[in-house]
Amino acid sequence: GEATRLGFDVIFAGEIDTREKITLAFCAAESGALVLGTLRCPSVVKALERIANAFSTDHQQWARILLSNILRCVSVQVLLNKADGNGRIPANEILVGTAGVASAIREGYISKLGTMIQSGGMEGMNTLDDALMKRVDAGLVTPAEALLKANDKGRFQAKVKSTDEAPAPPAAPRPAA
């Protein structure tokens, strides 16, 4: 729209949850602007599938080709309650728009991007579950809190169970009267 005509370098598009908004974001990005948009989805794969599926079957190939050419990064963020009860902390799933990612999107293999994220650590990618596990291992969030947001619940259920079964720490000695 107007932001593209005015030549802005960066455009915050807000929620891109309709075909019309997605098309405007595509056009702005194609013109060279960095477009930042939001979409409520539990994973990168679900977000990209939702974008592609916003178009009719006749236009999905066009949308995937355009998306593969303009995509630079997708991040899914969840907020977790801190283990100490003092605030919240984010965990992110990150997909970087590499040549391999572009090819998978273009060819219609969006569902395979989860595997690419898992193996893309050297390119700066990571799964949400890996980000959650790092926060659990660092003691920043409880396993039970991570389980609520995890995509692979089984990975965290074992940790929750082991935490529940762990013996309580010994009580501090009482001062003599």
Order of alpha helices (4+ residues) and beta strands (2+ residues): alpha-beta-alpha-beta-alpha-alpha-beta-beta-alpha-alpha-alpha-alpha-alpha
